[in-house]
Amino acid sequence: MNRLRVLLLAMAFLFIIQFVFTGAFYARLPETIPTHWNFSGEPDAFGPRSTVWIMPILSLPLSLLFLGLAWWVGKTEKERFGLLFMGAATLLFFVVMQILVLASCMGYRLDMTRWVGAAIGMLFALIGMGMKDLPRNHLAGIRLPWTMASDKAWAVVHQRSSRIMVAGGVAGAILCLLFSGAIGILVSVGSMLWLIVDSYIVTRPGRLA
């Protein structure tokens, strides 16, 4: 079985398991459930029990988006693998988020900022792993005027940004779990901002020669 087929099966599994988990615990949920948590990890918005289906339903168009990108943008198996890997990573994030939401709705006391922050950090890291081989295109990747200027600029930026996202995402996830969710999220988001600055610096005239 080739690795593209493995990723497609993984995406299908991650899509289906959200509905399985949600359906299995739906009857145990209260009629009104939290739908949003503030930066302190406390619920600050509520809605009917049926809102718990939002993320599983949204994962369908998300899956189709990554499948479309893989075959529209990716021209080689390596490029398609990277795009499908990012799709699988995003669906895995949805699964983790759905588990956290269900647990919180059923009364488990969770520091949502810490756990959601850790999930965001790992999502950034996994996307970073998948993006390094993206071809230059107008639909996916770091699409800035200086990164789109040439194939070389695009390749250099995405190789460097991949390492920045992996390092920042892993560091952010660890900080969330061991210290503070707020600090970890800031580190993860900060790495995203830094890669934009880094992409501009590395593509300045004379740097790519």
C-alpha positions as CSV (number, residue, x, y, z in Angstrom):
1,M,0.0,0.0,0.0
2,N,1.6,3.3,-1.0
3,R,1.8,6.2,1.4
4,L,-0.9,8.3,-0.4
5,R,-3.4,5.6,0.2
6,V,-2.4,5.3,3.8
7,L,-3.0,9.0,4.3
8,L,-6.3,8.8,2.5
9,L,-7.4,6.0,4.8
10,A,-6.1,8.0,7.9
11,M,-8.2,11.0,6.8
12,A,-11.3,8.8,6.3
13,F,-10.8,7.3,9.8
14,L,-10.3,10.7,11.5
15,F,-13.4,12.0,9.8
16,I,-15.6,9.0,10.8
17,I,-14.3,8.7,14.3
18,Q,-15.6,12.2,15.2
19,F,-19.1,11.1,14.4
20,V,-18.6,7.9,16.3
21,F,-17.3,9.6,19.5
22,T,-20.0,12.3,19.3
23,G,-22.8,9.8,18.7
24,A,-21.6,7.6,21.5
25,F,-21.7,10.3,24.1
26,Y,-24.5,12.6,22.7
27,A,-27.2,11.2,25.0
28,R,-25.0,11.9,28.1
29,L,-24.7,15.6,27.2
30,P,-26.8,18.2,29.0
31,E,-29.4,20.2,27.0
32,T,-27.2,23.3,27.2
33,I,-23.4,23.0,26.6
34,P,-20.5,25.4,26.6
35,T,-19.6,26.5,23.0
36,H,-16.7,28.9,23.8
37,W,-14.0,29.2,26.5
38,N,-12.1,32.4,27.4
39,F,-8.4,32.8,27.7
40,S,-8.6,31.6,31.3
41,G,-10.1,28.3,30.2
42,E,-13.6,29.1,31.6
43,P,-16.7,28.8,29.4
44,D,-18.2,32.1,28.4
45,A,-20.8,31.2,25.8
46,F,-23.4,28.4,25.7
47,G,-25.7,26.8,23.1
48,P,-28.0,23.8,22.6
49,R,-26.6,20.3,22.7
50,S,-26.9,20.0,18.9
51,T,-24.0,22.4,18.5
52,V,-21.6,19.6,19.4
53,W,-22.0,18.4,15.8
54,I,-20.5,21.5,14.3
55,M,-16.9,20.3,14.1
56,P,-17.6,16.9,12.7
57,I,-19.8,18.5,10.0
58,L,-17.2,21.1,9.2
59,S,-14.5,18.4,8.8
60,L,-16.3,17.2,5.6
61,P,-15.6,20.4,3.5
62,L,-12.2,20.6,5.1
63,S,-11.4,17.1,3.9
64,L,-12.6,17.9,0.4
65,L,-10.5,21.0,0.4
66,F,-7.3,19.2,1.1
67,L,-8.2,16.4,-1.3
68,G,-8.8,19.0,-4.0
69,L,-5.5,20.9,-3.2
70,A,-3.6,17.6,-3.3
71,W,-4.6,16.9,-6.9
72,W,-4.9,20.4,-8.1
73,V,-1.7,21.9,-6.7
74,G,0.4,18.8,-6.2
75,K,2.0,17.5,-9.4
76,T,4.2,14.7,-7.9
77,E,3.6,12.1,-5.2
78,K,5.8,14.0,-2.8
79,E,3.9,17.2,-3.2
80,R,0.5,15.4,-2.8
81,F,1.8,13.6,0.2
82,G,2.7,16.9,1.9
83,L,-0.8,18.4,1.3
84,L,-2.6,15.2,2.4
85,F,-0.4,15.1,5.5
86,M,-1.5,18.6,6.4
87,G,-5.1,17.6,5.8
88,A,-4.7,14.6,8.1
89,A,-3.0,16.8,10.7
90,T,-5.9,19.2,10.6
91,L,-8.4,16.4,11.0
92,L,-6.4,15.0,13.9
93,F,-6.7,18.4,15.5
94,F,-10.4,18.4,15.0
95,V,-10.6,14.9,16.7
96,V,-8.6,16.2,19.7
97,M,-10.8,19.3,20.0
98,Q,-14.0,17.2,19.8
99,I,-12.8,15.0,22.6
100,L,-11.9,18.0,24.7
101,V,-15.3,19.5,24.0
102,L,-17.2,16.3,24.8
103,A,-15.2,15.8,28.0
104,S,-15.9,19.4,29.2
105,C,-19.6,19.1,28.3
106,M,-19.8,16.0,30.4
107,G,-18.5,17.8,33.5
108,Y,-14.8,16.9,33.4
109,R,-12.8,19.8,34.8
110,L,-10.2,20.7,32.1
111,D,-7.9,23.6,31.7
112,M,-9.1,24.2,28.2
113,T,-6.5,26.9,27.5
114,R,-3.7,24.5,28.3
115,W,-5.1,21.6,26.3
116,V,-6.3,23.6,23.3
117,G,-3.0,25.4,23.3
118,A,-1.1,22.2,23.2
119,A,-3.2,20.9,20.4
120,I,-2.7,24.1,18.4
121,G,1.1,23.8,18.9
122,M,1.2,20.3,17.6
123,L,-1.1,21.3,14.7
124,F,1.5,24.0,13.7
125,A,4.3,21.5,14.0
126,L,2.6,18.9,11.9
127,I,1.6,21.4,9.2
128,G,5.2,22.6,9.2
129,M,6.4,19.0,8.5
130,G,4.0,18.8,5.6
131,M,4.6,22.2,4.0
132,K,8.3,21.9,3.2
133,D,7.8,20.3,-0.2
134,L,4.9,22.4,-1.4
135,P,5.3,23.6,-5.0
136,R,4.9,27.3,-5.8
137,N,1.2,28.0,-6.2
138,H,-1.6,30.6,-5.6
139,L,-3.7,28.4,-3.2
140,A,-1.6,27.0,-0.4
141,G,1.5,27.9,1.5
142,I,3.2,31.2,2.4
143,R,1.9,33.3,-0.4
144,L,3.6,36.7,-0.1
145,P,5.0,38.9,-2.8
146,W,8.6,38.0,-2.0
147,T,7.9,34.3,-1.6
148,M,6.1,34.2,-5.0
149,A,8.9,36.0,-6.8
150,S,10.6,32.8,-8.0
151,D,10.7,29.0,-7.5
152,K,14.0,29.3,-5.5
153,A,12.6,31.9,-3.2
154,W,9.5,29.8,-2.6
155,A,11.6,26.6,-1.9
156,V,14.0,28.3,0.5
157,V,11.3,30.0,2.5
158,H,9.2,26.8,2.8
159,Q,12.2,24.8,3.9
160,R,13.1,27.3,6.6
161,S,9.5,28.0,7.6
162,S,9.0,24.3,8.0
163,R,11.7,24.1,10.7
164,I,10.4,27.3,12.4
165,M,6.8,25.9,12.6
166,V,8.0,22.5,13.9
167,A,10.2,24.1,16.6
168,G,7.7,26.8,17.6
169,G,4.8,24.3,17.6
170,V,6.6,21.7,19.7
171,A,7.9,24.3,22.1
172,G,4.5,25.9,22.4
173,A,2.8,22.5,23.1
174,I,5.4,21.7,25.8
175,L,5.0,25.1,27.5
176,C,1.2,24.7,27.5
177,L,1.4,21.3,29.2
178,L,4.2,22.0,31.6
179,F,3.7,25.7,32.5
180,S,1.0,28.0,31.0
181,G,-1.5,27.6,28.2
182,A,-1.3,31.4,27.5
183,I,2.5,31.4,27.2
184,G,2.5,28.3,25.0
185,I,0.0,29.8,22.6
186,L,2.0,33.0,22.4
187,V,5.1,31.0,21.5
188,S,3.2,29.0,18.8
189,V,1.6,32.1,17.3
190,G,4.9,34.0,17.7
191,S,6.6,31.4,15.5
192,M,4.1,32.0,12.8
193,L,4.8,35.8,12.9
194,W,8.5,35.2,12.9
195,L,8.5,33.0,9.8
196,I,6.9,35.9,7.9
197,V,9.8,38.2,9.0
198,D,12.3,35.5,8.3
199,S,10.9,34.9,4.8
200,Y,11.3,38.6,4.0
201,I,14.9,38.7,5.3
202,V,16.0,35.5,3.5
203,T,14.6,36.6,0.1
204,R,16.1,40.1,0.1
205,P,18.2,40.9,-3.0
206,G,21.6,39.1,-2.9
207,R,20.5,36.6,-0.2
208,L,19.4,33.9,-2.7
209,A,22.3,34.2,-5.1
